Amino acid sequence: MRLFRSEEHVRRAYDEPGFVFPTAQLWRLAEAWYRDRLDPDWTPRTRDEHQAVLASVGLTGGFWRLA
């Protein structure tokens, strides 16, 4: 992952930049992904649960589909 000032800077750096999204969305993903990680009863999520976390912050489509 690389952080850039703007999408224009991403386009200048890469011919095919991949998926670009705002840092606010990254923060929402981190909060959702790690929210319960330190709970004493924490258990790993299933693939479907991880997929639901991605969808809950608007990360959908082929790029975000977990194998």
TORZAZA-998417 format. One record per atom (N, C-alpha, C): residue number from 1; residue in one letter; atom name; z, x, y. Coordinates in Angstrom, 1 decimal, decimal comma. Example, Ala and Ser with C-alpha at 12.3 -4.5 7.8 and 13.67 -1.06 7.14 Angstrom:
2
+-----+------+------+--------+--------+--------+
| seq | type | atom |      w |      u |      v |
+-----+------+------+--------+--------+--------+
|   1 |    A |    N |    7,8 |   13,2 |   -5,7 |
|   1 |    A |   CA |    7,8 |   12,3 |   -4,5 |
|   1 |    A |    C |    7,8 |   13,2 |   -3,3 |
|   2 |    S |    N |    7,1 |   12,8 |   -2,2 |
|   2 |    S |   CA |    7,1 |   13,7 |   -1,1 |
|   2 |    S |    C |    7,9 |   12,9 |    0,0 |
+-----+------+------+--------+--------+--------+
This chain:
67
+-----+------+------+--------+--------+--------+
| seq | type | atom |      w |      u |      v |
+-----+------+------+--------+--------+--------+
|   1 |    M |    N |    0,0 |    0,8 |   -1,2 |
|   1 |    M |   CA |    0,0 |    0,0 |    0,0 |
|   1 |    M |    C |    0,0 |    0,9 |    1,2 |
|   2 |    R |    N |   -0,8 |    0,5 |    2,2 |
|   2 |    R |   CA |   -0,8 |    1,2 |    3,5 |
|   2 |    R |    C |   -0,7 |    0,2 |    4,6 |
|   3 |    L |    N |    0,0 |    0,6 |    5,6 |
|   3 |    L |   CA |    0,2 |   -0,3 |    6,8 |
|   3 |    L |    C |   -0,7 |    0,2 |    7,9 |
|   4 |    F |    N |   -1,3 |   -0,8 |    8,6 |
|   4 |    F |   CA |   -2,3 |   -0,5 |    9,6 |
|   4 |    F |    C |   -1,9 |   -1,4 |   10,8 |
|   5 |    R |    N |   -2,3 |   -0,9 |   12,0 |
|   5 |    R |   CA |   -2,1 |   -1,6 |   13,3 |
|   5 |    R |    C |   -2,8 |   -2,9 |   13,3 |
|   6 |    S |    N |   -4,0 |   -2,9 |   12,8 |
|   6 |    S |   CA |   -4,9 |   -4,1 |   12,9 |
|   6 |    S |    C |   -5,9 |   -4,1 |   11,8 |
|   7 |    E |    N |   -6,6 |   -5,3 |   11,6 |
|   7 |    E |   CA |   -7,6 |   -5,3 |   10,6 |
|   7 |    E |    C |   -8,8 |   -4,5 |   11,0 |
|   8 |    E |    N |   -9,0 |   -4,3 |   12,3 |
|   8 |    E |   CA |  -10,1 |   -3,4 |   12,8 |
|   8 |    E |    C |   -9,8 |   -2,0 |   12,3 |
|   9 |    H |    N |   -8,6 |   -1,5 |   12,4 |
|   9 |    H |   CA |   -8,3 |   -0,2 |   11,9 |
|   9 |    H |    C |   -8,5 |    0,0 |   10,4 |
|  10 |    V |    N |   -8,2 |   -1,1 |    9,6 |
|  10 |    V |   CA |   -8,4 |   -1,1 |    8,2 |
|  10 |    V |    C |   -9,9 |   -0,9 |    7,9 |
|  11 |    R |    N |  -10,7 |   -1,7 |    8,6 |
|  11 |    R |   CA |  -12,2 |   -1,6 |    8,4 |
|  11 |    R |    C |  -12,7 |   -0,3 |    8,7 |
|  12 |    R |    N |  -12,2 |    0,4 |    9,7 |
|  12 |    R |   CA |  -12,6 |    1,7 |   10,1 |
|  12 |    R |    C |  -12,2 |    2,7 |    9,0 |
|  13 |    A |    N |  -11,1 |    2,5 |    8,4 |
|  13 |    A |   CA |  -10,6 |    3,5 |    7,4 |
|  13 |    A |    C |  -11,3 |    3,3 |    6,0 |
|  14 |    Y |    N |  -11,7 |    2,1 |    5,7 |
|  14 |    Y |   CA |  -12,2 |    1,8 |    4,3 |
|  14 |    Y |    C |  -13,5 |    1,0 |    4,4 |
|  15 |    D |    N |  -14,5 |    1,3 |    3,5 |
|  15 |    D |   CA |  -15,7 |    0,5 |    3,4 |
|  15 |    D |    C |  -15,4 |   -0,8 |    2,8 |
|  16 |    E |    N |  -14,5 |   -0,8 |    1,8 |
|  16 |    E |   CA |  -14,1 |   -2,0 |    1,1 |
|  16 |    E |    C |  -12,6 |   -2,0 |    1,1 |
|  17 |    P |    N |  -11,9 |   -2,7 |    2,0 |
|  17 |    P |   CA |  -10,5 |   -2,6 |    2,2 |
|  17 |    P |    C |   -9,6 |   -3,2 |    1,2 |
|  18 |    G |    N |  -10,2 |   -4,0 |    0,3 |
|  18 |    G |   CA |   -9,3 |   -4,7 |   -0,7 |
|  18 |    G |    C |   -8,7 |   -5,9 |    0,0 |
|  19 |    F |    N |   -7,5 |   -6,2 |   -0,3 |
|  19 |    F |   CA |   -6,8 |   -7,4 |    0,2 |
|  19 |    F |    C |   -5,9 |   -7,0 |    1,4 |
|  20 |    V |    N |   -6,1 |   -7,7 |    2,5 |
|  20 |    V |   CA |   -5,3 |   -7,4 |    3,7 |
|  20 |    V |    C |   -4,5 |   -8,6 |    4,1 |
|  21 |    F |    N |   -3,2 |   -8,4 |    4,3 |
|  21 |    F |   CA |   -2,3 |   -9,5 |    4,7 |
|  21 |    F |    C |   -1,3 |   -9,0 |    5,7 |
|  22 |    P |    N |   -0,7 |   -9,8 |    6,5 |
|  22 |    P |   CA |    0,3 |   -9,4 |    7,5 |
|  22 |    P |    C |    1,6 |   -9,0 |    7,0 |
|  23 |    T |    N |    2,3 |   -8,1 |    7,7 |
|  23 |    T |   CA |    3,6 |   -7,6 |    7,2 |
|  23 |    T |    C |    4,6 |   -8,7 |    7,1 |
|  24 |    A |    N |    4,5 |   -9,8 |    7,9 |
|  24 |    A |   CA |    5,4 |  -10,9 |    7,8 |
|  24 |    A |    C |    5,3 |  -11,5 |    6,4 |
|  25 |    Q |    N |    4,1 |  -11,6 |    5,9 |
|  25 |    Q |   CA |    3,9 |  -12,1 |    4,6 |
|  25 |    Q |    C |    4,5 |  -11,2 |    3,5 |
|  26 |    L |    N |    4,3 |   -9,9 |    3,7 |
|  26 |    L |   CA |    4,9 |   -8,9 |    2,9 |
|  26 |    L |    C |    6,4 |   -9,0 |    2,8 |
|  27 |    W |    N |    7,0 |   -9,3 |    4,0 |
|  27 |    W |   CA |    8,5 |   -9,5 |    4,1 |
|  27 |    W |    C |    8,9 |  -10,7 |    3,3 |
|  28 |    R |    N |    8,1 |  -11,8 |    3,4 |
|  28 |    R |   CA |    8,5 |  -13,0 |    2,7 |
|  28 |    R |    C |    8,4 |  -12,8 |    1,2 |
|  29 |    L |    N |    7,4 |  -12,0 |    0,7 |
|  29 |    L |   CA |    7,2 |  -11,7 |   -0,7 |
|  29 |    L |    C |    8,4 |  -10,8 |   -1,1 |
|  30 |    A |    N |    8,8 |   -9,8 |   -0,4 |
|  30 |    A |   CA |    9,9 |   -9,0 |   -0,8 |
|  30 |    A |    C |   11,2 |   -9,8 |   -0,9 |
|  31 |    E |    N |   11,4 |  -10,7 |    0,0 |
|  31 |    E |   CA |   12,6 |  -11,6 |    0,0 |
|  31 |    E |    C |   12,6 |  -12,4 |   -1,3 |
|  32 |    A |    N |   11,5 |  -13,1 |   -1,5 |
|  32 |    A |   CA |   11,4 |  -13,9 |   -2,7 |
|  32 |    A |    C |   11,5 |  -13,1 |   -4,0 |
|  33 |    W |    N |   10,9 |  -12,0 |   -4,0 |
|  33 |    W |   CA |   10,8 |  -11,2 |   -5,3 |
|  33 |    W |    C |   12,1 |  -10,6 |   -5,6 |
|  34 |    Y |    N |   12,9 |  -10,1 |   -4,7 |
|  34 |    Y |   CA |   14,1 |   -9,4 |   -4,9 |
|  34 |    Y |    C |   15,4 |  -10,2 |   -4,6 |
|  35 |    R |    N |   15,3 |  -11,5 |   -4,2 |
|  35 |    R |   CA |   16,4 |  -12,3 |   -3,7 |
|  35 |    R |    C |   17,6 |  -12,3 |   -4,7 |
|  36 |    D |    N |   17,3 |  -12,4 |   -5,9 |
|  36 |    D |   CA |   18,4 |  -12,5 |   -6,9 |
|  36 |    D |    C |   18,7 |  -11,3 |   -7,7 |
|  37 |    R |    N |   18,1 |  -10,2 |   -7,4 |
|  37 |    R |   CA |   18,1 |   -9,0 |   -8,2 |
|  37 |    R |    C |   19,5 |   -8,4 |   -8,4 |
|  38 |    L |    N |   20,4 |   -8,6 |   -7,5 |
|  38 |    L |   CA |   21,7 |   -8,1 |   -7,7 |
|  38 |    L |    C |   22,7 |   -9,1 |   -8,2 |
|  39 |    D |    N |   22,3 |  -10,3 |   -8,5 |
|  39 |    D |   CA |   23,2 |  -11,3 |   -9,1 |
|  39 |    D |    C |   23,7 |  -10,8 |  -10,5 |
|  40 |    P |    N |   24,9 |  -11,0 |  -10,8 |
|  40 |    P |   CA |   25,4 |  -10,6 |  -12,1 |
|  40 |    P |    C |   24,7 |  -11,2 |  -13,3 |
|  41 |    D |    N |   24,2 |  -12,4 |  -13,1 |
|  41 |    D |   CA |   23,5 |  -13,1 |  -14,2 |
|  41 |    D |    C |   22,0 |  -13,0 |  -14,2 |
|  42 |    W |    N |   21,5 |  -12,0 |  -13,4 |
|  42 |    W |   CA |   20,1 |  -11,8 |  -13,3 |
|  42 |    W |    C |   19,4 |  -11,5 |  -14,6 |
|  43 |    T |    N |   18,3 |  -12,1 |  -14,8 |
|  43 |    T |   CA |   17,4 |  -11,9 |  -16,0 |
|  43 |    T |    C |   16,0 |  -11,7 |  -15,4 |
|  44 |    P |    N |   15,2 |  -10,9 |  -16,1 |
|  44 |    P |   CA |   13,8 |  -10,7 |  -15,7 |
|  44 |    P |    C |   13,1 |  -12,0 |  -15,7 |
|  45 |    R |    N |   12,2 |  -12,1 |  -14,7 |
|  45 |    R |   CA |   11,3 |  -13,3 |  -14,7 |
|  45 |    R |    C |   10,2 |  -13,2 |  -15,7 |
|  46 |    T |    N |    9,7 |  -14,3 |  -16,1 |
|  46 |    T |   CA |    8,5 |  -14,4 |  -16,9 |
|  46 |    T |    C |    7,3 |  -14,1 |  -16,0 |
|  47 |    R |    N |    6,1 |  -13,9 |  -16,6 |
|  47 |    R |   CA |    4,9 |  -13,7 |  -15,9 |
|  47 |    R |    C |    4,6 |  -15,0 |  -15,0 |
|  48 |    D |    N |    4,8 |  -16,2 |  -15,6 |
|  48 |    D |   CA |    4,6 |  -17,4 |  -14,9 |
|  48 |    D |    C |    5,5 |  -17,5 |  -13,7 |
|  49 |    E |    N |    6,8 |  -17,1 |  -13,8 |
|  49 |    E |   CA |    7,7 |  -17,2 |  -12,7 |
|  49 |    E |    C |    7,3 |  -16,2 |  -11,6 |
|  50 |    H |    N |    6,8 |  -15,0 |  -12,0 |
|  50 |    H |   CA |    6,3 |  -14,1 |  -11,0 |
|  50 |    H |    C |    5,1 |  -14,6 |  -10,3 |
|  51 |    Q |    N |    4,3 |  -15,3 |  -11,0 |
|  51 |    Q |   CA |    3,1 |  -15,9 |  -10,4 |
|  51 |    Q |    C |    3,5 |  -16,9 |   -9,4 |
|  52 |    A |    N |    4,5 |  -17,7 |   -9,8 |
|  52 |    A |   CA |    5,0 |  -18,7 |   -8,9 |
|  52 |    A |    C |    5,6 |  -18,1 |   -7,6 |
|  53 |    V |    N |    6,2 |  -17,0 |   -7,7 |
|  53 |    V |   CA |    6,7 |  -16,3 |   -6,5 |
|  53 |    V |    C |    5,6 |  -15,9 |   -5,6 |
|  54 |    L |    N |    4,5 |  -15,3 |   -6,2 |
|  54 |    L |   CA |    3,4 |  -14,9 |   -5,4 |
|  54 |    L |    C |    2,8 |  -16,2 |   -4,7 |
|  55 |    A |    N |    2,6 |  -17,2 |   -5,4 |
|  55 |    A |   CA |    2,1 |  -18,5 |   -4,8 |
|  55 |    A |    C |    2,9 |  -19,0 |   -3,7 |
|  56 |    S |    N |    4,3 |  -18,9 |   -3,9 |
|  56 |    S |   CA |    5,2 |  -19,5 |   -2,9 |
|  56 |    S |    C |    5,1 |  -18,8 |   -1,5 |
|  57 |    V |    N |    4,5 |  -17,6 |   -1,5 |
|  57 |    V |   CA |    4,3 |  -17,0 |   -0,2 |
|  57 |    V |    C |    2,8 |  -16,9 |    0,2 |
|  58 |    G |    N |    2,0 |  -17,7 |   -0,5 |
|  58 |    G |   CA |    0,6 |  -17,8 |   -0,1 |
|  58 |    G |    C |   -0,3 |  -16,8 |   -0,7 |
|  59 |    L |    N |    0,2 |  -16,0 |   -1,7 |
|  59 |    L |   CA |   -0,7 |  -15,0 |   -2,3 |
|  59 |    L |    C |   -1,3 |  -15,6 |   -3,6 |
|  60 |    T |    N |   -2,5 |  -16,2 |   -3,4 |
|  60 |    T |   CA |   -3,2 |  -16,8 |   -4,6 |
|  60 |    T |    C |   -4,6 |  -16,3 |   -4,7 |
|  61 |    G |    N |   -5,2 |  -16,7 |   -5,7 |
|  61 |    G |   CA |   -6,6 |  -16,2 |   -5,9 |
|  61 |    G |    C |   -6,7 |  -15,1 |   -7,0 |
|  62 |    G |    N |   -7,9 |  -14,7 |   -7,3 |
|  62 |    G |   CA |   -8,1 |  -13,7 |   -8,3 |
|  62 |    G |    C |   -7,4 |  -12,4 |   -8,1 |
|  63 |    F |    N |   -7,3 |  -11,9 |   -6,9 |
|  63 |    F |   CA |   -6,7 |  -10,6 |   -6,6 |
|  63 |    F |    C |   -5,2 |  -10,7 |   -7,0 |
|  64 |    W |    N |   -4,6 |  -11,8 |   -6,9 |
|  64 |    W |   CA |   -3,1 |  -11,9 |   -7,1 |
|  64 |    W |    C |   -2,8 |  -12,5 |   -8,5 |
|  65 |    R |    N |   -3,8 |  -12,7 |   -9,3 |
|  65 |    R |   CA |   -3,5 |  -13,3 |  -10,7 |
|  65 |    R |    C |   -3,0 |  -12,2 |  -11,6 |
|  66 |    L |    N |   -1,8 |  -12,4 |  -12,1 |
|  66 |    L |   CA |   -1,2 |  -11,4 |  -13,0 |
|  66 |    L |    C |   -1,8 |  -11,5 |  -14,4 |
|  67 |    A |    N |   -2,0 |  -10,4 |  -15,0 |
|  67 |    A |   CA |   -2,6 |  -10,3 |  -16,4 |
|  67 |    A |    C |   -1,6 |  -10,7 |  -17,4 |
+-----+------+------+--------+--------+--------+
